[in-house]
Amino acid sequence: MYLHRLVYYSENKIRELGLPLAKELKAIVASGLKNNPAAGVTGVLGFNEQYFVGVIEGDRRRLSSLLVRIARDKRTANLTILAAGTIDERKFDEWTSFYAGHSEIIDRLYLRYGLTQGLDPGRMSADSLSGLLADFAKLDNGQQARPPAPAASAGEPSEVIKVTPVFGNQSLDGRKPLETIAR
Ligand SMILES: Cc1cc2nc3c(=O)[nH]c(=O)nc-3n(C[C@H](O)[C@H](O)[C@H](O)COP(=O)(O)O)c2cc1C
């Protein structure tokens, strides 16, 4: 296997398309959790209302076909590759995802990478974006940011999304769910 790493970001178009944000984000995370372990793809996907940011590692042909799939996905646009190349070893040992919102800890991480206004991948180098993603991956679930919960319109139940990570056939039981997205 030719081990590669790819660092990218793209715009989140879910709301512009008039699609339900939490439901579509949940579907994207579910696709990654289903497909990536089987394809030997590790890394992190971060997202908020505006952006997706990602690092993916694995076999270069698998990464290329995944990237083509993402580029064709209508829920995102302007996919920008910050870095792509051969690596000697992985930085991530599973594929995880997180909401790139705000909390005391997360704002401190943004500051570490020179972001004073929150996530702004257009102003980041490949190294700082992959550093931020690696730091995010190290956070406990309890330290992760929660997206702001917009007031649910009358009669519409608020939705909580929980995704439990799975790597290969090995369920990571006992670990807290990585994502809890409330809307
Ligand atoms: C920014 C972004 C990142 C994505 N990352 C992944 C990923 O890492 N793995 C994956 O299988 N699908 C990912 N997807 C979803 C794919 O575009 C596609 O919908 C999915 O792979 C379809 O597979 P499925 O039909 O098996 O769910 C991503 C989508 C977006 C918008």
The ligand as an SDF file (V2000), in Angstrom:
LIG
                    3D

 31 33  0  0  0  0  0  0  0  0999 V2000
  -17.0650   17.2100    3.0900 C   0  0  0  0  0  0  0  0  0  0  0  0
  -17.5200   15.7920    2.9510 C   0  0  0  0  0  0  0  0  0  0  0  0
  -16.7020   14.7730    3.4360 C   0  0  0  0  0  0  0  0  0  0  0  0
  -17.0870   13.4470    3.2820 C   0  0  0  0  0  0  0  0  0  0  0  0
  -16.2590   12.4800    3.7560 N   0  0  0  0  0  0  0  0  0  0  0  0
  -16.5900   11.1810    3.5630 C   0  0  0  0  0  0  0  0  0  0  0  0
  -15.7310   10.1450    3.9970 C   0  0  0  0  0  0  0  0  0  0  0  0
  -14.6730   10.3770    4.5930 O   0  0  0  0  0  0  0  0  0  0  0  0
  -16.1070    8.8640    3.7250 N   0  0  0  0  0  0  0  0  0  0  0  0
  -17.2560    8.5590    3.0650 C   0  0  0  0  0  0  0  0  0  0  0  0
  -17.5130    7.3860    2.8390 O   0  0  0  0  0  0  0  0  0  0  0  0
  -18.0960    9.5180    2.6590 N   0  0  0  0  0  0  0  0  0  0  0  0
  -17.7900   10.8120    2.8970 C   0  0  0  0  0  0  0  0  0  0  0  0
  -18.6490   11.7960    2.4710 N   0  0  0  0  0  0  0  0  0  0  0  0
  -19.9240   11.4040    1.8330 C   0  0  0  0  0  0  0  0  0  0  0  0
  -19.7110   11.0830    0.3640 C   0  0  0  0  0  0  0  0  0  0  0  0
  -19.7240   12.2880   -0.4020 O   0  0  0  0  0  0  0  0  0  0  0  0
  -20.8180   10.1510   -0.1690 C   0  0  0  0  0  0  0  0  0  0  0  0
  -22.0830   10.7280    0.0790 O   0  0  0  0  0  0  0  0  0  0  0  0
  -20.7670    8.8010    0.5260 C   0  0  0  0  0  0  0  0  0  0  0  0
  -19.4620    8.3020    0.5330 O   0  0  0  0  0  0  0  0  0  0  0  0
  -21.7230    7.8210   -0.1770 C   0  0  0  0  0  0  0  0  0  0  0  0
  -21.5300    6.5630    0.3850 O   0  0  0  0  0  0  0  0  0  0  0  0
  -22.7290    5.6870    0.9670 P   0  0  0  0  0  0  0  0  0  0  0  0
  -23.7870    5.6910   -0.0960 O   0  0  0  0  0  0  0  0  0  0  0  0
  -22.0970    4.3490    1.2140 O   0  0  0  0  0  0  0  0  0  0  0  0
  -23.1780    6.3470    2.2610 O   0  0  0  0  0  0  0  0  0  0  0  0
  -18.3130   13.1330    2.6370 C   0  0  0  0  0  0  0  0  0  0  0  0
  -19.1220   14.1610    2.1720 C   0  0  0  0  0  0  0  0  0  0  0  0
  -18.7460   15.4700    2.3400 C   0  0  0  0  0  0  0  0  0  0  0  0
  -19.6440   16.5740    1.8400 C   0  0  0  0  0  0  0  0  0  0  0  0
  1  2  1  0
  2  3  1  0
  2 30  2  0
  3  4  2  0
  4  5  1  0
  4 28  1  0
  5  6  2  0
  6  7  1  0
  6 13  1  0
  7  8  2  0
  7  9  1  0
  9 10  1  0
 10 11  2  0
 10 12  1  0
 12 13  2  0
 13 14  1  0
 14 15  1  0
 14 28  1  0
 15 16  1  0
 16 17  1  0
 16 18  1  0
 18 19  1  0
 18 20  1  0
 20 21  1  0
 20 22  1  0
 22 23  1  0
 23 24  1  0
 24 25  2  0
 24 26  1  0
 24 27  1  0
 28 29  2  0
 29 30  1  0
 30 31  1  0
M  END
$$$$
